[in-house]
Amino acid sequence: MMKTALKLAYRNLIGAGLRTWLNVIVLSFSFVVIIWLKGVMVGWDLQAKTDMTNWEIGGGQYWHENYDPYDPFTLTDSHGPVPPEFGEEIAQGNMEPVLVVQGTIYPQGRMQTVAIKGINPEQDIFLLPTHKLDTVVPAVPAVIGALMARNLQLKRGDYITLRWRDKKGTFDATEIHITDIFSSNVPSVETAQVYISLETLYDMTMMHGEATLLTYRNEAKERSEVDGWVHRSKEQLTSSVDEMIKTKSVGQSVFYFILLLLAMLAIFDTQVLSIFRRQKEIGTYVALGYTRREVVGLFTVEGAMHSIFAAVVAAAYGFPFLLWQAKVGWTMPIDTSEFGMAIAQTLFPVYSVGLVLSTVAIVVVVTTIVSYWPSRKIAKMNPTEALRGRIQ
Amino acid sequence: MKNNTIIEIRDMTKTFPMGKTKFTALRGISLTLGKGEFTGLIGPSGSGKTTLLNIIGSLDSPSSGEAIVLGQSIGALSAKEAARLRKESMGFIFQSYNLLSVHTVFENVEFPLLLLKKNSAERKKMVMDALEWVGLTDKTRSKPPHLSGGECQRVAIARAMVKKPSLVLADEPTANLDAANSHNILKTMENLNRELNTTFLFATHDEKVINYLRRKIYLLDGRIDKDEVIEQETALISDHR
């Protein structure tokens, strides 16, 4: 009977012409928008985590036990000797120690508190242009982020005064030379950060052989806890991105719900009107040998079939659109650098087979339920009255 | 029930609730119908002929008494059994054709065969045979809105006959047709009745139809008033008052 119902439903829908295609187009729009938006969220998530990995956290980190990235007052005490068990990994270049010290810069007579980060110029775990720290200039070479450069109106080649406190608490100052300005999508790497050579910072602070952070490249390797240091896995370090995406997803889910609601309203109205108009036809089906339950099934299949047609239509124009979007990305209409979170100006949607299939499944199931609801009325119809076209 | 008896009704009554009262559409109906009959239920509006036709067609059930159609007691059938009876053994022809307007002529006639799960090749042959009986083989791709009234009713006849049912029930089949078309339709049904020995039962008050009938059952106020069999030159009249 299912095969017959599918055949009949298909004929009825095709025969209904424009009425069918209007519903199908509206429903297909839901498909494409939902997949695109979910793709944007997945792409954002992936992009943010990739950017964080490339610019800030590598494969994971060890933090000094006193270190709290949200509390600059902890910087004074959050440094310690690099554990000897990491010696080999550091020598191979698969782990980089970073010393973080609080400082102040004075661009154009103003004062700006910064975190001075000492890093190996030859490192290649981060995309930071640390090789520019090897430049021979009559000041301490430093690189800064584009965000800070814009805010403080700094440019390449500028000389600015840097003040810091050494290990014994004594203030000292020197001039730094901006050898490069880099642009990342991770504000925490750019804002109020000055990167100089680790050895230079050791000399400045007399904290030789010490570090605040140890960043490693290989996230797959099993890591154990070390005395005086707290292990932070990549998952832990990117959890803020997950939280942010989750928050955005809630809002997005509301949007999906409204979009689906509008599409389902169209389906529901079509079904109600269809059953009202086609009472004689329903009576005829019963007279020709369908039970009323089977007619309910037929109308439900008809309604649900709109979503199948919609999926096909969505694939026809959605596929090239989504591919194009994945290639060119979606440029946010507002400046994202001020958001304070890892978000690129252009987001590239990422789609998966699972995303497409789950969206199709949800829409088909919801459409089926919405089609069945008004069709139940048919089971209560008197076929003799229906045959006469008497409104019931 | 005799072997060639298609319908046997014994003291059947049908009432409908109307608020706090009841309306009795059929009172104490008793009749039998044999295989191959070309019979009409005749009477004015409200005489109960459509109600009787609906019960015989298992679309409704009696309030009391018994109605045995093709060996099955209508009142005892479940919805599924009643649907199977209609699907396998009955054809319906309606006053307003009741064709599926978005389906082609071929698809309309094919519909009962889909329910019987006939394969594609069988369906095609049976549909074309049925369309040949009614002279519409050149209209297979047309849709009902593009057909005349007469053509629509011929499609309805083809649909009713395509599975070669034992019984065809026709409710006012000529009500929406002009005289010429009415005679064409009736002639077609008469030929099918003679060739295939299909029992035809009409509900009508149209004189054109009445003149073709070989048996006339007159209904008045829910009762059988007269049951007249026309056998060639012989008229057999029985008074059921």
HADDOCK unambig.tbl for C-alpha pairs under 7 A between the chains (distance, minus, plus):
assign (segid A and resid 4 and name CA) (segid B and resid 114 and name CA) 6.38 0.50 0.50
assign (segid A and resid 11 and name CA) (segid B and resid 103 and name CA) 6.83 0.50 0.50
assign (segid A and resid 12 and name CA) (segid B and resid 102 and name CA) 6.27 0.50 0.50
assign (segid A and resid 15 and name CA) (segid B and resid 102 and name CA) 4.58 0.50 0.50
assign (segid A and resid 15 and name CA) (segid B and resid 103 and name CA) 6.76 0.50 0.50
assign (segid A and resid 16 and name CA) (segid B and resid 102 and name CA) 6.60 0.50 0.50
assign (segid A and resid 281 and name CA) (segid B and resid 98 and name CA) 6.74 0.50 0.50
assign (segid A and resid 281 and name CA) (segid B and resid 100 and name CA) 6.82 0.50 0.50
assign (segid A and resid 284 and name CA) (segid B and resid 98 and name CA) 6.42 0.50 0.50
assign (segid A and resid 287 and name CA) (segid B and resid 59 and name CA) 6.93 0.50 0.50
assign (segid A and resid 287 and name CA) (segid B and resid 86 and name CA) 6.74 0.50 0.50
assign (segid A and resid 288 and name CA) (segid B and resid 86 and name CA) 6.20 0.50 0.50
assign (segid A and resid 288 and name CA) (segid B and resid 87 and name CA) 5.68 0.50 0.50
assign (segid A and resid 288 and name CA) (segid B and resid 112 and name CA) 6.42 0.50 0.50
assign (segid A and resid 289 and name CA) (segid B and resid 83 and name CA) 4.48 0.50 0.50
assign (segid A and resid 289 and name CA) (segid B and resid 84 and name CA) 6.01 0.50 0.50
assign (segid A and resid 289 and name CA) (segid B and resid 86 and name CA) 5.12 0.50 0.50
assign (segid A and resid 289 and name CA) (segid B and resid 87 and name CA) 4.04 0.50 0.50
assign (segid A and resid 290 and name CA) (segid B and resid 83 and name CA) 5.84 0.50 0.50
assign (segid A and resid 291 and name CA) (segid B and resid 79 and name CA) 6.47 0.50 0.50
assign (segid A and resid 291 and name CA) (segid B and resid 80 and name CA) 6.11 0.50 0.50
assign (segid A and resid 291 and name CA) (segid B and resid 83 and name CA) 5.69 0.50 0.50
assign (segid A and resid 383 and name CA) (segid B and resid 59 and name CA) 6.71 0.50 0.50
assign (segid A and resid 384 and name CA) (segid B and resid 59 and name CA) 6.53 0.50 0.50
